[in-house]
Amino acid sequence: MVKITSQGTMVLPFQRLQELLKTVNTDNNKFHTARDTVTDNMANKNWETTIGSIDFEVSGNRVTVTCDTTGKSVKGAFKRSFDVVYEVMSELLELTLRDKDIENEDTLMAIRDITVVSVSED
């Protein structure tokens, strides 16, 4: 088995990030909602790769998503790890962005640098 840890960074408008952070200690935690949605979607598919953990770190106007996946093949585990990080960030974007954010050309939002942080064999 191969364990992959990957990480991606998402840049959001500061106001939207503050709104996300306000939900952290509530029943409507959008970070948990994004994680649960992606985990549930992955569980419904018959893949040989499992999701270990999905963690978030916020710094400034950036959210870093870190994901652990385990699979039988290196190639499959790499692909699934990247997919999970991207899907979680995509879900967060959907939960937080408003139409006016898209209309404002000065709005800073991006998904950057999905990278493999570590690889280990069990």
N, C-alpha and C positions, 0 to 999 in steps of 0.2 A: 504494500500500500504506500502511496505517496501523499504527503501532506504539503499543501501549498498555502502560503499566506500571501495575500495580495492586498494592495492598498490603492485607493483612488482619492483624488481631491476635487471638491466641487466648490465653486465660488458663487455666492448668492448676493443679491442686494442686501445691504446691512439691515434694512427694515424687515425684510422677510426672514432673515436669520434670527432677529430678535423675537419675531412672532413664533418661530419654531422653538426657540429656547423657553418661551413662556409656557409651552405645553409639557415641558419635561416632567414636572412633578404633579401631573394631572392624569385623569383616566383617558385623556385624549392625546397622549404622548405621540407626536407624529413620527419621531424616530422609531419607536416601537411598532407603530402602524406600518411604516415602510418595511422594516425588518420582517414582521410577521407576514405581510402580503407576499414578499419575495420567497420567504421560507415555505409558506403554504403552496405557492405556485410550483416551486421546485419539487416539493414532496408529492405532488400529483402526477409527476412525470417519472417514468421508469428509467432513471439514470444510474450508472454505476458510481456516481460521485455523491458524497454526502456533505452537507454544510455543517461545520463545527460551530463557529461563532461569527457574529457580525457585530462589530463595535464602531462607535462614533467618537470623534474628538472635534471640538469646535475651537477655532483660534481666529480672532478677527472676523473677517467675512468668509471664512473657509470652513468647510466640513470635510474631515478626513474619514473615510469609511475603510475599515480593515476587516477582511474576511478570511477565515480558515476553511479550506475544503480538503477532503480526503477522497482519493480514488484509486482504482486499480492501475490505471495507466497515467503516465506523466502528461501526455497530450490531452487526455480527457479532463484531468484535474486542473491543468492550466486553463483550458477553455472555460470550464465551469466556474473557476475562481474569478476570471475576468468578467464573465456574464453576471455573476452574482453582484459584484461591486457595481457594475454599470446599472443593473436593474434597481438596486437599492437607491442609487443616486437619482435615477430617472423617476422613481416613485416619490422621492423627497421633492423633486422639482414639481411634480404634478400636484402634490399636497400643499405646496406653498406659493407658487407663482400666481400672479393675477394678470388679467388681460392688460392692465395699465403698465405692468412691468415690461411686457413685450412691445407695447407702443412707444415707450420711452427709449430712444436710441442710445441714451447715456447709461442705461442699466447695465451693470457689470454682472454677468452670469456666464459660467463656463464649467465644463467637466474636463479635468486635466489629469494627465499622468496616472493612468492605471498601470501599476507596476507590481512585479513579484518581489516580495520582501524576503521570503525564505522558502526553501524547499528541503524537505527531509523525508527519508524513507523509514517506514516502520517495519 
